Amino acid sequence: MKNNNSWVIYIISFVLLVSTILILFVSNHPRIVTKFCDYNQNDFYLQMQRGEDLNVIRRANNSLLNIYDFNNFPSINCKLDDVWKASNYNNNSHELYAHSLNILWDLLVAHQRTQDNSYLVKGKQIILSWIAKNKISNPLASRYSWSEHSTSTRTISILLFFDYYNKFYEIDESLKEEIDKYCSDALYYLSNSINYTHKNNHGIFQDIALLFLSDHLSDKSLTHRYKKLSIKRFEEQILSTISPKGVHLENSAGYNFVISNQIQTFISFLGSDKDLNKEVLKRLNLLEKNKSLFIFPDHEIVPIGDTHRNKYDYDISSSSSICINDTLAGYEIINNDNEDYLLIRSNGVFQNHKHQDEFSFVYYSHGNKIITEPGFLNFSNSLERQFTISFQAHNSILPTKFLDNFNLNIKCLFKSYATDDNYYYSELVGEIEHSQVKREFFMSSNYLIIIDSISTSAEQDWLRIFNLSDDVDEVSIISENTIKVIMKDDEIFYFTSYMNPLEKINGQHSPRIGWLAIPQIKLDPSNAIIQKNTKSKTKFILGISRNNPLEYEYENDVLYIQDPSTTDAVQFNIDNVVINETPLEKNHLESSFNIQKTNSLLYSTWLRIRDYRVQLLYLNVIALCMILIFIMIINGIKLYKNRFLVYAITVLFSYICMIIIFVTFIK
């Protein structure tokens, strides 16, 4: 009985300890007083977010009926206070956008078009409901209620909404108090360095939100302080996430556009770019200039990484060839007068939004996308999502025994390239599961040749995969080495192999090959062409040509490529490529660099610990362990004569440990 009473005292002490720390944590930051700004100066943000979205009014009207749509995810039909339950969302993105409160943008646009004040009333209700149900002090709330992305977007949305709301309704004291409380928490979260996302696009979201929030602070000294902080962090983000050549480093073509828009938002909120240093401005200008490199000549954005396969209204006119090699970003791109477009992937310095697309490529020729990537599906943990980011979903080469193994060891770097007015050559080297691989591309106006040379200690089957785009209308097998592809505009291309037979696959499940992603919906069956071989030293050669199939001869390290009108004799040497006895010198690229291992266990653990709710959990568990250890020590030396002293020492010791850990993690 005495032991039972002791355990009760210890548990009560622990609960009191955790409660005290929790209260200290959430009340440690000062309350601020906000002011309202001129909405007309900032309404560009709303227009940028919603643009020509045709579903705005539908979503706004649904909200009046208690049917809540966040972007174009499935509707949530329930009481407003129940919307924030995690069970309502079908994937991570849905939950993120719900807690971002971008539904407020729909309500603002709807009011601007109709002047119906019920949209403003609904927006106010949504904000107050979210604040009531998602306190920063609640460790059981959704991980997206107070994440860097959702907090940034939501803070701007709430302040922009009330700037507009203030033009039509007088804001009473109780409402103003709720706004101030929320902004105090948001300011604390956004400015706290432990919550900040370095070397990641979410960091720029935080910079924008902190800058916008600082303009709403009544205390001018605080405005100056946090404005200065947001500028400093913004400059660090630009220098760490945009390469010196002006390419965004997060492995997704679409982020060159997304981040460009966010940068313009930051500068617009700032008022001008005069406070930014010269190197930052240089990279911003290069980023703006290079965006066109990531659009096919038919205006569809290249679906690299987490990028939707969407048309993009952007001027991509070009009067000459463009060639860029960016080893930091992991891109090599050649665009010949918008006739032929080739993008090749290697390892970049970041792993953010990275798919396993090393050695992969996309190819466009004469008005048609021929080889493409599967594109973005969603951010869930589903097997379908795992497939879209896997090595086998991309236009690469791998041992067949690793099919459906979505965690391969791959290294890939650009080694050299050579170019003139008629030809382009690129060389990549690397390692796939301890086998040495060299991939070479040789392109002319008539064809593209892809050569893979493999050296491995183990004899095993290898597989090359080429995912055809949805511009393809028909695929016909002419012979075991030739496949005819008819495009929707009736252009004809041929895939011709040297020795290794070709096969056609469409929507295969086991192993999964031949699928393209329809964003946020499903995988769609699509055509893929594959090649196989079974030698310890293997060389694959395949050509893609227009109108006529190619013929090959390979003698004394010279590859003879013949179409009906010409024959090219090509020899690939260490320092040059000899084409019809004319040498083309190789430009050798940097051979290695440090890749940020953001997919490591330690990094993943840090991302979770950084979340303040998980920090509380860690602190509580550690405190409990400390108490249990102390109990065992006390029990071991039988100091039960003065139980009050034992309990006091236990609680005091635990408090000291908690304070030390608290300071280490939070401060």
Secondary structure by P-SEA (a helix, b strand, c coil): caaaaaaaaaaaaaaaaaaaaaaaaaacbbbbbbbbccccccaaaaaaacccccaaaaaaaaaaaccccccccccccccccccccccccccaaaaaaaaacaaaaaaaaaaaacccaaaaaaaaaaaaaaaaaccccccccccccccaaaaaaaaaaaaaaaaaaaacccccaaaaaaaaaaaaaaaaaaacccccccccaaaaaaaaaaaaaaaacccaaaaaaaaaaaaaaaaaaaacccccccccccccaaaaaaaaaaaaaaaaaacccccccaaaaaaaaaaaaacccccccccccccccccccccccccccccbbbbbbbcccbbbbbbccccbbbbbbcccccccccccccccbbbbccccccccccccccccccaaaaaaacccccccccccccccccccbbbbbbccccccccbbbbbbbbbcccbbbbbbbbbcccbbbbbbbbbbccbbbbbbbbbbcccccccccccccbbbbbccccbbbbbbbccbbbbbbccccccccbbbbccccbbbbbbbbbbbbbccbbbbbbbbbccbbbbbcccccbbbbbcccbbbbbbbcccbbbcccbbbbbbcccccccccccccaaaaaaaaaacaaaaaaaaaaaaaaaaaaaaaaaaaacccccaaaaaaaaaaaaaaaaaaaaaaccc
